């Protein structure tokens, strides 16, 4: 069998473009009419909350997951929960500013 010359991808692309054989480029998602200016902080408490979580492994190899909700004004932790299992939005739901923090199961 005779060895074929290698195909240059840039040349193939250039030839396809010249003959109109490339697919139309479309944005991945529609652009939003709401612009985000990057400002998350607010001037007073209880106006905007945010949540996040992290996971790490204990010495025994068991994952510990911590999720929390913060007040965006003063970054106060409104509620948090730690669990070795999964978690849901109900576990870290904030119903008042003074809701006590808790664990999903007794800590060992």
N, C-alpha and C positions, 0 to 999 in steps of 0.2 A: 504494500500500500504506500502510495506517495504521501509525503508529509505536506500538509496544507499550510500556507502562511497564516500566521496569527491575525486575528481580526482586531483592528484598533477601534475600541468602543467610542472614542471621540469622533472618529471619522464616520462611523455608522450613525451617530447622533446628528452630526452635521448634514449628512446626506438625507436623513429622514426629515430634518427640519426644512431643508431646502425644498423638498417635495411635499411638504405639508402632511407628513405622516405621524407627527407627534400628537399625543392626547392633549386636550385643552387643560391648562392649569387652573384649578379651582381652589379657593381657600378651604381649609379644613372645617371651619365652622363660620357661621354668619357673624359678621361684626356686630357688636352690641351698640345700641344707641346711648347706653349709660357708660360714661367714662369713669374709670377709677383713678383718682389722683394720688393714690398711695397712702392717704391719711386714714388711719383706723381710730386714732384717739378721739375722744369726745370731751366736751367741757363739763358734763355732769354725770354722776353715777346712774346706773340703771337705764341707760339709753341704748347701749350696744354691748353685747357679750360675744365672746369668742371661745372656742374650745379647741383642745388639742390632746394629744396623748403620746406616750412613749412606752417602750417595752425593753426589758433587759432580762438576762438570765441570772438566777441566783446560783449560789455555790453548788447546789444539788442538780443544776441544769434545768430547773423548772422556770418557765417564763413568768415574769411578773409584769402585768400590764397596768398602767396608771393613766387615767383620763381625767381631765379637769375642765372647768369652765371659768373664765376670767371676765371681770368687768373691764371694759376697754378704757375707762376713765383713769382709774388708779391702779389697774392690774391686780386687784384683789382677787384671790381665789374664792369664787362664789360657792363652788362645790367640787369635790373630787372623789374618785373611787379607785381602789387598787384591787386587782383580782388576778388569780392564777389561771382563771378560765377566760371566756370571752366576755364582752361587755356590750351593752345596748345604750341607746340614747336615754332610755328611762333611768338608767343607773346613775347618770350624772346630771339629770334634769334639775334645773334650778327653779324653785317655786317662790323663794323669798331670799332676801339678802342675808338672812341670818340662819339659813339652813345648815345644820351641822354636817361636817364631812364624815364619811363613813367608809368602811371596807365592805366588799361584797360577801366575804366570808371571814370568820375570825382569823386574825393574823397569828402566825406561829413564830 
